Amino acid sequence: MRPRNDGIWIIDDTARTVYANDRMAEILGISTSELAGAHSFDFIFSDDTEDAARLFNSKKAGSLEPFRFKLRRRDGSAVSVHVQGTPLKNAAGEFTGVVGTFTEMD
């Protein structure tokens, strides 16, 4: 069995990248430095914008449900991922972003 090598992507409350590990950048076909500060919606297809907004809003509301999604790599190709997104909150309980674990689907 091959060890899991998941992408980790942390976005803030405006869906901008706060942190991404090397594997997440590899999944997207981009460097970590280029991914820093990028809007997460830059990596979805225009047809999926509504679904992405719905999922982001569900995380804002506290949803812990995992989901599958199709991301757009830098070269325009699609990659399917399984996402475990966990809402982040500050000490006052206010939503501050999402930490996501992304597993590339075969």
C-alpha positions as CSV (number, residue, x, y, z in Angstrom):
1,M,0.0,0.0,0.0
2,R,1.3,3.4,-1.0
3,P,1.4,6.0,1.9
4,R,-1.1,8.8,1.6
5,N,0.4,12.1,0.4
6,D,-2.4,14.6,0.8
7,G,-2.5,18.2,-0.2
8,I,-3.1,20.6,2.6
9,W,-4.7,23.9,1.7
10,I,-5.7,26.6,4.2
11,I,-7.8,29.5,3.0
12,D,-9.1,32.5,4.9
13,D,-12.6,33.9,5.2
14,T,-12.4,35.4,1.7
15,A,-11.2,32.1,0.2
16,R,-7.7,33.3,-0.4
17,T,-4.7,31.0,0.2
18,V,-3.0,31.4,3.6
19,Y,-1.0,28.1,3.3
20,A,-0.5,25.2,0.9
21,N,1.9,22.4,1.2
22,D,4.1,21.1,-1.7
23,R,1.6,18.3,-2.5
24,M,-1.3,20.7,-2.9
25,A,0.7,22.8,-5.3
26,E,1.7,19.6,-7.2
27,I,-2.0,18.6,-7.5
28,L,-2.8,22.0,-9.0
29,G,0.3,22.1,-11.2
30,I,1.6,25.3,-9.6
31,S,4.4,26.3,-7.2
32,T,3.7,27.0,-3.6
33,S,4.9,30.6,-4.0
34,E,2.5,31.2,-6.9
35,L,-0.3,29.7,-4.8
36,A,0.3,31.9,-1.8
37,G,-2.4,34.6,-1.7
38,A,-4.3,33.1,-4.7
39,H,-8.1,32.9,-4.5
40,S,-9.2,29.3,-4.3
41,F,-11.9,29.9,-6.9
42,D,-9.1,30.6,-9.5
43,F,-8.7,26.8,-9.5
44,I,-12.3,25.8,-10.4
45,F,-14.0,25.7,-13.7
46,S,-16.6,28.5,-14.4
47,D,-19.4,25.9,-14.6
48,D,-18.6,24.9,-11.0
49,T,-18.6,28.4,-9.4
50,E,-22.1,28.0,-7.9
51,D,-21.2,24.6,-6.4
52,A,-17.9,26.0,-5.0
53,A,-19.7,29.0,-3.4
54,R,-22.3,26.7,-1.9
55,L,-19.6,24.4,-0.4
56,F,-17.6,27.4,0.9
57,N,-20.8,28.8,2.5
58,S,-21.5,25.4,4.1
59,K,-18.1,25.5,5.7
60,K,-18.8,29.0,6.9
61,A,-21.9,27.6,8.5
62,G,-19.8,24.9,10.3
63,S,-20.3,21.9,8.0
64,L,-17.7,19.1,8.6
65,E,-19.0,16.9,5.7
66,P,-16.4,15.8,3.2
67,F,-17.0,16.2,-0.5
68,R,-15.6,15.4,-3.9
69,F,-14.8,18.2,-6.3
70,K,-13.1,18.8,-9.7
71,L,-10.3,21.4,-9.6
72,R,-8.7,23.1,-12.6
73,R,-4.9,22.7,-12.9
74,R,-2.8,25.6,-14.2
75,D,-2.6,23.8,-17.6
76,G,-6.4,23.8,-17.7
77,S,-6.8,20.1,-17.1
78,A,-9.2,18.7,-14.5
79,V,-8.2,16.8,-11.4
80,S,-10.8,15.1,-9.1
81,V,-10.2,15.3,-5.4
82,H,-11.7,14.1,-2.2
83,V,-11.8,17.0,0.3
84,Q,-12.1,17.0,4.1
85,G,-12.6,20.7,4.9
86,T,-12.7,21.8,8.5
87,P,-14.0,25.3,9.3
88,L,-11.6,27.5,11.4
89,K,-12.8,29.9,14.0
90,N,-11.2,32.5,16.2
91,A,-11.6,32.6,20.0
92,A,-14.9,34.5,19.6
93,G,-16.3,31.7,17.5
94,E,-16.2,33.7,14.3
95,F,-15.4,32.0,11.0
96,T,-11.8,32.7,9.8
97,G,-11.3,30.2,7.1
98,V,-11.0,26.5,6.2
99,V,-8.3,24.0,6.4
100,G,-8.7,21.3,3.7
101,T,-7.0,18.0,3.2
102,F,-7.1,17.0,-0.5
103,T,-6.7,13.5,-1.8
104,E,-6.3,13.1,-5.6
105,M,-8.7,10.5,-6.9
106,D,-7.6,7.9,-9.4
